[in-house]
Each structure stands twice: as structure tokens, then as C-alpha cells.
């Protein structure tokens, strides 16, 4: 079952506000946890780190240049996502600090 766009948008908004995927899954019981996890934008730095670590480990075993190229592209995308997420979180912290110092 495909997640409807308006629900996916709401799920991503919940993730941005700090709600974890298991809480989102309980709010949307008609969807499976793994379906939600695969469909939403992953905002977990720890999760991205694990994925990158696993991809780097698999580079050792990949035999062909094409396989390595695919893995390298995937790792590059994940690192870029981590950078953007960190930058976004930094801006949020600055905004929170400004509000607290009023």
C-alpha cells in the first residue's frame, strides 16, 4: 500500500518536529512501520551514520568498479544529507537561543 501524499507530508513534518518513527507509526496504524520508515525523509543522524558505515564495509567486498561507483554515490548522498540536516539543526539552535535570551 502506498502512503498518500498528504499523509506523507504530515509524517515528514512530524519527523522535523522531533517525533520518532514508532510514534508516527502508532498515529498512522493503517501503514506498516517499515513502510513508513522507507517512505519518510530520514532525519536521524545516527541512522545515516550506520548506513554509511555499512556501505563502507561493503566497499571492501565489492568486486567491480561499477559496484564501487554505486556505493560511493550512495555514500556521497548520505553525507550531503547529514550536512544539510546538521546545518538545519544549527539554525534551529540559534533560533532557540535567541528566543531564550529575550
Z-matrix of the N, CA and C atoms (Angstrom, degrees):
N
C 1 1.446
C 2 1.538 1 108.22
N 3 1.302 2 116.19 1 130.79
C 4 1.453 3 121.38 2 179.51
C 5 1.532 4 110.17 3 -87.61
N 6 1.302 5 115.59 4 140.43
C 7 1.472 6 120.28 5 -179.98
C 8 1.524 7 109.03 6 -77.88
N 9 1.328 8 115.82 7 131.71
C 10 1.460 9 120.68 8 -179.83
C 11 1.525 10 109.85 9 -65.87
N 12 1.333 11 115.70 10 145.58
C 13 1.462 12 121.35 11 -173.64
C 14 1.527 13 113.16 12 -58.69
N 15 1.330 14 117.82 13 -41.86
C 16 1.467 15 118.97 14 -178.77
C 17 1.527 16 111.27 15 -66.53
N 18 1.340 17 116.81 16 -32.37
C 19 1.460 18 120.19 17 177.30
C 20 1.533 19 110.67 18 -74.38
N 21 1.319 20 116.13 19 -38.29
C 22 1.461 21 120.33 20 177.62
C 23 1.528 22 110.39 21 -63.36
N 24 1.322 23 116.28 22 -40.06
C 25 1.459 24 120.42 23 177.45
C 26 1.527 25 110.50 24 -62.48
N 27 1.329 26 116.96 25 -42.49
C 28 1.462 27 121.35 26 177.94
C 29 1.534 28 110.82 27 -64.25
N 30 1.326 29 116.79 28 -41.77
C 31 1.468 30 120.97 29 178.41
C 32 1.522 31 111.14 30 -60.97
N 33 1.325 32 116.58 31 -44.68
C 34 1.461 33 120.49 32 179.00
C 35 1.525 34 111.27 33 -64.22
N 36 1.313 35 116.65 34 -36.69
C 37 1.458 36 120.60 35 177.66
C 38 1.529 37 110.18 36 -65.49
N 39 1.328 38 116.37 37 -41.06
C 40 1.465 39 120.06 38 176.94
C 41 1.529 40 111.01 39 -62.15
N 42 1.330 41 116.50 40 -41.97
C 43 1.468 42 120.37 41 177.35
C 44 1.520 43 111.50 42 -60.27
N 45 1.334 44 116.12 43 -42.65
C 46 1.453 45 120.47 44 179.78
C 47 1.527 46 111.31 45 -62.69
N 48 1.326 47 116.10 46 -30.86
C 49 1.463 48 119.44 47 -178.48
C 50 1.521 49 112.51 48 -86.73
N 51 1.339 50 117.74 49 0.89
C 52 1.453 51 120.73 50 173.50
C 53 1.515 52 116.13 51 105.19
N 54 1.310 53 118.52 52 1.95
C 55 1.467 54 121.39 53 178.05
C 56 1.526 55 108.57 54 -75.64
N 57 1.328 56 117.45 55 137.41
C 58 1.462 57 118.73 56 -179.43
C 59 1.528 58 111.11 57 -86.11
N 60 1.317 59 115.47 58 166.04
C 61 1.466 60 121.02 59 -172.96
C 62 1.525 61 111.89 60 -64.51
N 63 1.329 62 118.19 61 -35.29
C 64 1.471 63 119.40 62 179.73
C 65 1.526 64 111.32 63 -65.09
N 66 1.343 65 117.54 64 -35.81
C 67 1.469 66 119.94 65 176.04
C 68 1.523 67 111.13 66 -69.14
N 69 1.318 68 116.00 67 -37.12
C 70 1.465 69 119.84 68 176.72
C 71 1.529 70 109.68 69 -64.57
N 72 1.333 71 116.81 70 -41.29
C 73 1.469 72 120.97 71 179.31
C 74 1.521 73 111.22 72 -62.53
N 75 1.325 74 117.41 73 -35.63
C 76 1.468 75 118.91 74 178.65
C 77 1.529 76 111.15 75 -73.57
N 78 1.333 77 117.13 76 -26.69
C 79 1.468 78 120.55 77 176.95
C 80 1.535 79 111.49 78 -76.53
N 81 1.334 80 116.49 79 -27.38
C 82 1.460 81 121.98 80 -179.92
C 83 1.530 82 108.90 81 -119.81
N 84 1.337 83 118.29 82 72.64
C 85 1.469 84 121.07 83 -173.11
C 86 1.536 85 114.98 84 -67.04
N 87 1.318 86 117.31 85 -16.01
C 88 1.471 87 117.35 86 -178.93
C 89 1.526 88 112.14 87 -75.27
N 90 1.354 89 116.66 88 -10.68
C 91 1.462 90 120.56 89 178.42
C 92 1.524 91 109.88 90 -110.20
N 93 1.305 92 115.56 91 145.34
C 94 1.454 93 122.33 92 177.08
C 95 1.536 94 109.52 93 -73.56
N 96 1.332 95 116.41 94 147.55
C 97 1.475 96 121.68 95 179.47
C 98 1.518 97 111.05 96 -52.95
N 99 1.335 98 117.00 97 -46.97
C 100 1.464 99 120.71 98 -175.61
C 101 1.517 100 111.93 99 -69.61
N 102 1.329 101 116.84 100 -29.80
C 103 1.462 102 120.31 101 176.46
C 104 1.531 103 109.35 102 -67.13
N 105 1.320 104 115.56 103 -42.33
C 106 1.466 105 120.07 104 177.98
C 107 1.526 106 109.62 105 -65.11
N 108 1.317 107 116.03 106 -46.61
C 109 1.465 108 121.00 107 -177.92
C 110 1.524 109 111.56 108 -58.82
N 111 1.319 110 116.93 109 -38.95
C 112 1.465 111 120.92 110 -178.74
C 113 1.525 112 112.63 111 -76.88
N 114 1.339 113 116.90 112 -21.23
C 115 1.460 114 120.17 113 -173.93
C 116 1.522 115 114.14 114 -95.47
N 117 1.329 116 117.27 115 -31.75
C 118 1.460 117 119.72 116 -175.86
C 119 1.525 118 110.70 117 -80.58
N 120 1.331 119 114.49 118 164.27
C 121 1.453 120 119.76 119 173.93
C 122 1.515 121 106.84 120 -76.41
N 123 1.321 122 115.73 121 123.18
C 124 1.459 123 120.07 122 -176.76
C 125 1.521 124 109.57 123 -78.48
N 126 1.332 125 116.37 124 118.52
C 127 1.457 126 120.61 125 -179.15
C 128 1.518 127 112.46 126 -104.96
N 129 1.308 128 117.75 127 15.82
C 130 1.457 129 121.33 128 -178.34
C 131 1.518 130 110.15 129 -94.29
N 132 1.322 131 116.24 130 115.42
C 133 1.465 132 119.54 131 176.55
C 134 1.520 133 110.57 132 -65.95
N 135 1.316 134 116.20 133 -37.31
C 136 1.459 135 119.95 134 179.67
C 137 1.532 136 110.60 135 -62.89
N 138 1.327 137 116.44 136 -42.66
C 139 1.457 138 120.66 137 178.37
C 140 1.522 139 112.10 138 -62.55
N 141 1.329 140 115.50 139 -42.04
C 142 1.463 141 119.41 140 178.52
C 143 1.527 142 110.50 141 -65.09
N 144 1.344 143 117.58 142 -38.98
C 145 1.459 144 121.43 143 178.27
C 146 1.523 145 110.40 144 -60.94
N 147 1.331 146 116.35 145 -43.48
C 148 1.473 147 120.21 146 178.79
C 149 1.522 148 111.48 147 -61.55
N 150 1.326 149 115.74 148 -43.71
C 151 1.465 150 120.15 149 -179.90
C 152 1.523 151 109.80 150 -61.73
N 153 1.325 152 116.61 151 -45.80
C 154 1.465 153 120.68 152 -179.50
C 155 1.527 154 110.27 153 -62.07
N 156 1.329 155 116.97 154 -44.80
C 157 1.468 156 120.91 155 179.40
C 158 1.523 157 110.30 156 -58.72
N 159 1.321 158 116.73 157 -45.41
C 160 1.471 159 119.95 158 179.55
C 161 1.522 160 111.94 159 -64.64
N 162 1.327 161 116.90 160 -38.64
C 163 1.464 162 119.73 161 178.93
C 164 1.533 163 110.53 162 -66.41
N 165 1.339 164 116.46 163 -40.36
C 166 1.460 165 119.38 164 178.58
C 167 1.523 166 111.23 165 -63.55
N 168 1.341 167 116.21 166 -40.29
C 169 1.462 168 119.44 167 177.30
C 170 1.519 169 111.10 168 -62.84
N 171 1.331 170 116.29 169 -38.87
C 172 1.462 171 118.70 170 -178.76
C 173 1.529 172 112.06 171 -72.67
N 174 1.333 173 117.99 172 -18.65
C 175 1.469 174 120.37 173 175.67
C 176 1.521 175 111.20 174 -61.45
N 177 1.339 176 115.65 175 -34.08
C 178 1.464 177 119.65 176 178.81
C 179 1.519 178 111.86 177 -59.93
N 180 1.332 179 115.24 178 -36.03
C 181 1.466 180 120.22 179 -174.27
C 182 1.525 181 113.77 180 -93.34
N 183 1.328 182 117.08 181 -13.65
C 184 1.464 183 118.23 182 -176.78
C 185 1.526 184 109.48 183 -73.14
N 186 1.293 185 113.56 184 132.56
C 187 1.455 186 118.77 185 -172.73
C 188 1.510 187 115.25 186 -88.47
N 189 1.311 188 117.64 187 -40.47
C 190 1.452 189 119.15 188 -171.62
C 191 1.521 190 111.40 189 -98.56
N 192 1.301 191 114.10 190 158.77
C 193 1.462 192 120.70 191 177.95
C 194 1.530 193 110.33 192 -63.94
N 195 1.322 194 117.59 193 -35.44
C 196 1.465 195 121.67 194 179.67
C 197 1.532 196 110.99 195 -64.62
N 198 1.337 197 116.84 196 -41.94
C 199 1.466 198 120.47 197 178.18
C 200 1.526 199 110.45 198 -63.49
N 201 1.322 200 116.67 199 -43.41
C 202 1.469 201 120.53 200 179.04
C 203 1.525 202 110.71 201 -64.07
N 204 1.303 203 116.78 202 -39.50
C 205 1.459 204 121.30 203 -179.87
C 206 1.528 205 111.40 204 -62.60
N 207 1.334 206 116.69 205 -42.31
C 208 1.471 207 121.20 206 178.34
C 209 1.525 208 109.95 207 -62.65
N 210 1.336 209 116.50 208 -45.52
C 211 1.466 210 120.52 209 179.78
C 212 1.528 211 111.60 210 -64.04
N 213 1.307 212 117.17 211 -40.76
C 214 1.456 213 121.10 212 179.55
C 215 1.524 214 110.60 213 -64.02
N 216 1.326 215 117.18 214 -42.29
C 217 1.469 216 120.79 215 177.25
C 218 1.526 217 111.08 216 -61.97
N 219 1.327 218 117.07 217 -41.59
C 220 1.457 219 121.59 218 179.51
C 221 1.531 220 110.53 219 -64.81
N 222 1.326 221 116.86 220 -43.17
C 223 1.462 222 121.03 221 178.75
C 224 1.533 223 109.97 222 -63.45
N 225 1.319 224 116.99 223 -42.21
C 226 1.462 225 120.67 224 178.69
C 227 1.526 226 110.89 225 -59.48
N 228 1.313 227 117.25 226 -43.93
C 229 1.466 228 121.42 227 178.29
C 230 1.520 229 111.12 228 -61.25
N 231 1.327 230 117.05 229 -44.74
C 232 1.464 231 120.71 230 -179.89
C 233 1.529 232 111.62 231 -63.96
N 234 1.314 233 117.36 232 -40.43
C 235 1.460 234 120.34 233 179.35
C 236 1.528 235 110.32 234 -66.27
N 237 1.312 236 117.33 235 -40.21
C 238 1.460 237 120.74 236 176.76
C 239 1.523 238 110.54 237 -62.26
N 240 1.339 239 117.54 238 -42.19
C 241 1.467 240 121.17 239 177.36
C 242 1.524 241 110.95 240 -62.59
N 243 1.326 242 117.11 241 -40.49
C 244 1.466 243 120.48 242 178.28
C 245 1.530 244 110.62 243 -63.58
N 246 1.310 245 116.74 244 -41.27
C 247 1.465 246 120.47 245 178.65
C 248 1.524 247 110.61 246 -62.04
N 249 1.323 248 116.60 247 -47.98
C 250 1.468 249 120.51 248 -179.14
C 251 1.529 250 110.87 249 -62.57
N 252 1.314 251 116.94 250 -40.52
C 253 1.460 252 121.21 251 178.56
C 254 1.521 253 110.76 252 -64.71
N 255 1.310 254 116.77 253 -43.69
C 256 1.466 255 120.54 254 178.41
C 257 1.521 256 111.03 255 -63.03
N 258 1.317 257 116.54 256 -41.12
C 259 1.460 258 121.02 257 178.34
C 260 1.530 259 110.52 258 -63.22
N 261 1.325 260 116.57 259 -42.68
C 262 1.457 261 121.76 260 178.01
C 263 1.527 262 111.23 261 -63.37
N 264 1.337 263 115.93 262 -43.76
C 265 1.467 264 120.01 263 178.74
C 266 1.525 265 111.30 264 -63.91
N 267 1.321 266 116.80 265 -37.27
C 268 1.460 267 120.69 266 177.46
C 269 1.517 268 111.51 267 -62.31
N 270 1.333 269 116.23 268 -42.15
C 271 1.469 270 120.22 269 177.96
C 272 1.522 271 110.59 270 -63.85
N 273 1.339 272 116.60 271 -39.62
C 274 1.464 273 120.08 272 177.95
C 275 1.525 274 110.64 273 -62.64
N 276 1.332 275 117.21 274 -41.13
C 277 1.460 276 120.76 275 179.23
C 278 1.521 277 111.46 276 -64.64
N 279 1.323 278 117.59 277 -39.00
C 280 1.463 279 121.10 278 176.88
C 281 1.528 280 109.82 279 -63.37
N 282 1.332 281 117.04 280 -44.11
C 283 1.464 282 120.97 281 178.69
C 284 1.528 283 111.29 282 -62.29
N 285 1.333 284 116.70 283 -42.80
C 286 1.467 285 120.88 284 178.63
C 287 1.518 286 109.62 285 -62.59
N 288 1.312 287 117.19 286 -43.20
C 289 1.447 288 121.57 287 179.57
C 290 1.529 289 111.49 288 -60.93
N 291 1.338 290 116.65 289 -42.29
C 292 1.459 291 120.69 290 178.48
C 293 1.526 292 111.28 291 -61.91
N 294 1.334 293 116.19 292 -41.36
C 295 1.460 294 120.65 293 -179.86
C 296 1.524 295 110.52 294 -66.15
N 297 1.319 296 116.24 295 -42.73
C 298 1.465 297 120.20 296 -179.16
C 299 1.531 298 112.64 297 -67.41
N 300 1.319 299 116.83 298 -29.68
C 301 1.459 300 120.23 299 -177.49
C 302 1.517 301 113.55 300 -87.81
N 303 1.300 302 118.75 301 4.71
C 304 1.470 303 121.65 302 178.93
C 305 1.493 304 111.07 303 -69.81
